[in-house]
Amino acid sequence: MMRLMRGLASVTALGALAGAAGCGKLLGLDGFTDQPAQQGAGGGGDAECAAPADCPGGEHGAATCAQGACGFQCEDGFDDCDDEVGCETATSADKQNCGGCGVTCSAYCEQGSCNDPVDVAVGRVHACAILKDGSVWCWGQEVDDDETSSDYWTTRLEPARVPLPGPAVGIAAGDFSDEAREWHTCALLADGTVHCWGMNMSGQLGLGSGNMMRKTPNKVGIENIDRIGAGGATTCAIDKSDRLFCWGRGFEGQLAVEGMPKSSVPVEISIRDEPVAHVAVGLRHVCAVTTDGSLYCWGDNRSAQLGDTVSGFEHFPNWVHGVHNVKMVSCGRAHTCALTTLGTYCWGANGSGQLGVNSTQLVDAPVALELKNVGSVYTGYWHSGALVDGSVFMWGDNAAGQYGNGLPISESVPTDTGMSGMRKLALGEEFSCGLTETGVLQCWGYGGTGELGNGTTDSSSVPVPVRWPERAQAP
């Protein structure tokens, strides 16, 4: 359909301007002469017309005549977004005018619709996002494409599209590693399959044989998956029957099988035969929420991240005392936070104040935070965050500006950063990313290896938008 753009008033103004010699060519009016405008000819005088031929045309549109008055209609995919005659704006591809004047996209405008971020996940020093069309884009440290390189790693300063066989609906990133860079990422596709890439020393890619890294995604031998999680060198997934599977590193008990240091194939983990609703993976521990709201954790407990006073490795899921009706759980480097219907609780390592309980002492059991109306909670390496009605609160390490409030001052209690309108957070080692309600993806903190995705290695203590390549890259 063509849209009516101009009526009597606008054409009257044009008729007056067109009376000067040369104005017809200056305005780019098709069929307009440089002669003084005449009554009923192209909108001159009272802009009366008997037929469209009596009215001025323009770029990507056509003149109209309705009830004796001149008008103008734009072609599909074009609009008039300035004061010039004609429909010069290609709203099918213009990021500033996508599908209509003033409709702004943060990433891409494709066929008149914004293709902006809908999800984000981060590892220790890399980040990935899913756009509306299901494409996956990553930046920061990644496996080097150079086969002759003596280092496995390279730095990507802005998002690059990951070649996947279909649209993704979920993304998870690992590499919470102290001893070795065990970077890996997994994407959950709409067809229920999981595809992983990156390092594979512990079998975290789930490919069934060998431990070679993969530069491009490979399909994991598991089907009908509904949710995924990753951390350290371990990956976990929940299928559509609410069964839990994990693979990769299991030395500290992450696979819930004693004597299994690693597995390159998914291992089913039973939690008292209860269906599982949510899973989170830290550096070397795993926590899962069953459908009745109970929380179970297992793996490394040397920093009390399992919420238990017994230090060491736990190879079987243990119920976490003190939290009930759990809605979500997040596992950091060596601490854990959970959101329940009654409040937000954290426990484990606390040297940087990442538990938000106004101390830096280790806590071996869940402690409630002085924070109300929390919608979601997140953990990073040494810092944590929460969303309260879209407002961002942070606590723990802030030496690199990972709070995003412009003040590199660390706090041991939840601190309002001043950011609002946020839909999701993702926290790494010394950086953070946030996805706004309007689809704008921003990152802040340390950027020395491209973590911020803004095309530089600069760090920033305030949010900077991720810089998307000028054109969408083919997978």
Secondary structure by P-SEA (a helix, b strand, c coil): cccccccaaaaaaaaaaaccccccccccccccccccccccccccccccccccccccccccbbbbbcccccbbbbccccccccccccccccccccccccccccccccccccccccccccccccccccccccccccccccccccccccccccccbbbbcbbbbccccccccbbbbbcccccccccbbbbbccccbbbbbccccccccccccccccccbbbbccccccccccccccccccccccbbbbbbcccccccccccccccccbbbbbbccccccccccccccbbbbbcccbbbbbbccccccccccccccccccccccccccccccccccccbbbbbcccccccccccccccccccccccccccccccccccccccccccbbbbbcccbbbbbcccccccccccccccccccccccccccccccccccbbbbbcccbbbbbbccccccccccccccccccccccccccccccc
